[in-house]
């Protein structure tokens, strides 16, 4: 059970990811990330693609209708501007009055807007850690967001694993901090996270 409004959680996760995007040095865009086959450019491009799709899907268009419109390089000559614009549009769409109750028609089936936004939130949160690791930034995530994602993922993990969209879960010792446990369930190998 989420302890925070999912729309607020999503906005905060995108804000945290965006703060890291603004810290990417010119020579870091080709740096490898914990995501297999993705460098920093590909990771940010992926999040921008998700951001651009959100207003479309939350307005009633299906994934099939959108097709490949957001394939390819979406960052252009100004990746930071591209991210900022996409994030603003995604957050606005997620904040609309009907966003939680609408039906979103994804590639694998129909889900509620609330579930779709939860998926976007989790993706943004986990990729925030991926980006922090890649560029050498502070890897600590917002603990409230970690707890919210953990609560949601308890019910979603099996579906994600069956779909093959997350890595093999990593074993962690008992007493491991919540962030490291969450990341391990997504297949990330993280150092124990010190408290702030």
ChimeraX attribute file (.defattr): number of C-alpha atoms within 10 A of each C-alpha:
attribute: neighborCount
match mode: 1-to-1
recipient: residues
	/A:1	12
	/A:2	14
	/A:3	13
	/A:4	13
	/A:5	11
	/A:6	26
	/A:7	22
	/A:8	15
	/A:9	26
	/A:10	25
	/A:11	21
	/A:12	18
	/A:13	25
	/A:14	27
	/A:15	19
	/A:16	18
	/A:17	24
	/A:18	18
	/A:19	14
	/A:20	17
	/A:21	23
	/A:22	13
	/A:23	13
	/A:24	20
	/A:25	9
	/A:26	7
	/A:27	8
	/A:28	15
	/A:29	18
	/A:30	13
	/A:31	14
	/A:32	20
	/A:33	21
	/A:34	20
	/A:35	18
	/A:36	8
	/A:37	9
	/A:38	16
	/A:39	19
	/A:40	23
	/A:41	21
	/A:42	21
	/A:43	21
	/A:44	25
	/A:45	23
	/A:46	21
	/A:47	21
	/A:48	24
	/A:49	21
	/A:50	18
	/A:51	24
	/A:52	21
	/A:53	20
	/A:54	25
	/A:55	20
	/A:56	17
	/A:57	22
	/A:58	26
	/A:59	17
	/A:60	14
	/A:61	17
	/A:62	19
	/A:63	18
	/A:64	10
	/A:65	12
	/A:66	12
	/A:67	10
	/A:68	9
	/A:69	10
	/A:70	15
	/A:71	10
	/A:72	11
	/A:73	13
	/A:74	20
	/A:75	18
	/A:76	10
	/A:77	8
	/A:78	9
	/A:79	20
	/A:80	18
	/A:81	14
	/A:82	16
	/A:83	24
	/A:84	19
	/A:85	14
	/A:86	21
	/A:87	24
	/A:88	15
	/A:89	16
	/A:90	25
	/A:91	21
	/A:92	14
	/A:93	21
	/A:94	25
	/A:95	17
	/A:96	13
	/A:97	9
	/A:98	14
	/A:99	22
	/A:100	20
	/A:101	13
	/A:102	17
	/A:103	21
	/A:104	26
	/A:105	20
	/A:106	14
	/A:107	10
	/A:108	8
	/A:109	9
	/A:110	14
	/A:111	14
	/A:112	16
	/A:113	23
	/A:114	21
	/A:115	18
	/A:116	24
	/A:117	25
	/A:118	23
	/A:119	18
	/A:120	24
	/A:121	24
	/A:122	23
	/A:123	18
	/A:124	25
	/A:125	25
	/A:126	20
	/A:127	22
	/A:128	27
	/A:129	24
	/A:130	22
	/A:131	27
	/A:132	23
	/A:133	17
	/A:134	21
	/A:135	21
	/A:136	10
	/A:137	13
	/A:138	11
	/A:139	19
	/A:140	18
	/A:141	18
	/A:142	15
	/A:143	13
	/A:144	12
	/A:145	23
	/A:146	23
	/A:147	18
	/A:148	20
	/A:149	26
	/A:150	22
	/A:151	15
	/A:152	19
	/A:153	20
	/A:154	12
	/A:155	11
	/A:156	13
	/A:157	15
	/A:158	11
	/A:159	11
	/A:160	14
	/A:161	15
	/A:162	9
	/A:163	10
	/A:164	10
	/A:165	10
	/A:166	15
	/A:167	15
	/A:168	13
	/A:169	16
	/A:170	16
	/A:171	11
	/A:172	15
	/A:173	7
	/A:174	7
	/A:175	7
	/A:176	13
	/A:177	15
	/A:178	15
	/A:179	26
	/A:180	21
	/A:181	25
	/A:182	23
	/A:183	21
	/A:184	18
	/A:185	22
	/A:186	20
	/A:187	17
	/A:188	21
	/A:189	16
	/A:190	19
	/A:191	12
	/A:192	14
	/A:193	15
	/A:194	10
	/A:195	7
	/A:196	7
